[in-house]
Amino acid sequence: MTVIGAGGVVIRTIQLSNRFERDFKKLPPELKALCQEILPKLLEIAVSPGLRFEKLKGYHKPALYSLHITGNYKVSLEINGDAALLRRIACHDEIDRQP
């Protein structure tokens, strides 16, 4: 389950986990291009509502969030201060099982 909205989250830097990099390499070229277009929007003052940025319920240490790349693909991330660590990029069901 998720809570929609970021509640004032400000992101200034983006870091990539090894798992995210492995997942990203497996994506088809059109999804890679879309991801490279969408992810910089995390650095905007207010996270765009079109990203469907959501806090994942049940994850507190660390708090986990997700955002939608397409209707079926999501990115999971954790936020430490003003840095976002991108953890995974995968289909919706996979992110829900292992964010």
C-alpha positions as CSV (number, residue, x, y, z in Angstrom):
1,M,0.0,0.0,0.0
2,T,1.1,3.5,-0.6
3,V,0.6,7.1,0.5
4,I,0.4,9.5,-2.4
5,G,2.4,12.6,-2.2
6,A,5.8,13.4,-0.9
7,G,4.9,15.7,2.1
8,G,7.5,18.4,1.4
9,V,10.4,16.1,0.4
10,V,13.2,18.0,-1.3
11,I,15.8,16.1,-3.4
12,R,19.1,17.7,-4.4
13,T,21.2,14.7,-5.4
14,I,20.4,11.3,-7.0
15,Q,22.6,8.2,-6.3
16,L,22.3,4.8,-8.0
17,S,22.5,1.5,-6.2
18,N,24.2,-1.4,-7.8
19,R,20.9,-3.2,-8.1
20,F,19.3,-0.2,-9.9
21,E,22.2,-0.1,-12.4
22,R,21.7,-3.9,-13.1
23,D,18.0,-3.5,-13.5
24,F,18.5,-0.4,-15.7
25,K,20.8,-2.3,-18.1
26,K,18.1,-5.0,-18.7
27,L,15.5,-2.4,-19.8
28,P,14.5,-2.0,-23.5
29,P,15.9,1.2,-25.1
30,E,12.6,3.0,-25.1
31,L,12.2,2.5,-21.3
32,K,15.8,3.6,-20.7
33,A,15.1,6.8,-22.7
34,L,11.9,7.5,-20.8
35,C,13.6,6.9,-17.5
36,Q,16.4,9.3,-18.3
37,E,13.8,11.9,-19.2
38,I,11.7,11.4,-16.0
39,L,14.4,11.0,-13.2
40,P,15.8,14.5,-13.4
41,K,12.3,15.8,-12.5
42,L,13.0,14.5,-9.0
43,L,15.4,17.5,-8.6
44,E,12.7,20.0,-9.1
45,I,11.5,22.2,-6.2
46,A,8.2,20.4,-6.0
47,V,8.0,16.8,-7.2
48,S,5.7,16.7,-10.3
49,P,2.3,15.1,-9.6
50,G,2.6,13.4,-13.0
51,L,5.3,11.2,-11.5
52,R,2.9,9.6,-9.0
53,F,5.6,9.9,-6.3
54,E,4.4,7.8,-3.4
55,K,5.6,6.7,0.1
56,L,5.4,2.9,0.5
57,K,3.6,1.9,3.6
58,G,5.3,-0.5,6.0
59,Y,8.9,0.7,5.3
60,H,10.2,3.1,8.0
61,K,13.9,2.4,8.4
62,P,14.6,3.5,5.8
63,A,11.5,5.1,4.5
64,L,10.9,3.9,0.9
65,Y,9.2,5.7,-1.9
66,S,8.2,4.9,-5.5
67,L,7.5,6.7,-8.7
68,H,6.0,5.5,-11.9
69,I,7.9,5.5,-15.1
70,T,5.0,3.9,-17.1
71,G,1.8,2.3,-16.1
72,N,3.7,-0.9,-15.4
73,Y,7.2,0.2,-14.5
74,K,8.3,1.9,-11.2
75,V,11.4,3.1,-9.5
76,S,11.9,2.5,-5.8
77,L,14.0,4.8,-3.8
78,E,15.0,5.8,-0.3
79,I,15.7,9.4,0.8
80,N,18.5,10.3,3.2
81,G,18.4,14.0,3.9
82,D,18.3,15.6,0.5
83,A,19.8,12.7,-1.4
84,A,17.7,10.0,-3.2
85,L,19.2,6.6,-3.5
86,L,17.5,4.8,-6.4
87,R,17.2,1.2,-5.3
88,R,15.3,-0.6,-8.1
89,I,13.6,-0.2,-11.4
90,A,11.2,-3.0,-12.4
91,C,7.6,-3.9,-13.1
92,H,5.0,-2.8,-10.6
93,D,4.6,-6.3,-9.1
94,E,8.3,-6.8,-8.6
95,I,8.7,-3.5,-6.8
96,D,5.8,-4.3,-4.6
97,R,7.4,-7.6,-3.6
98,Q,11.0,-6.4,-3.2
99,P,11.4,-2.6,-3.3
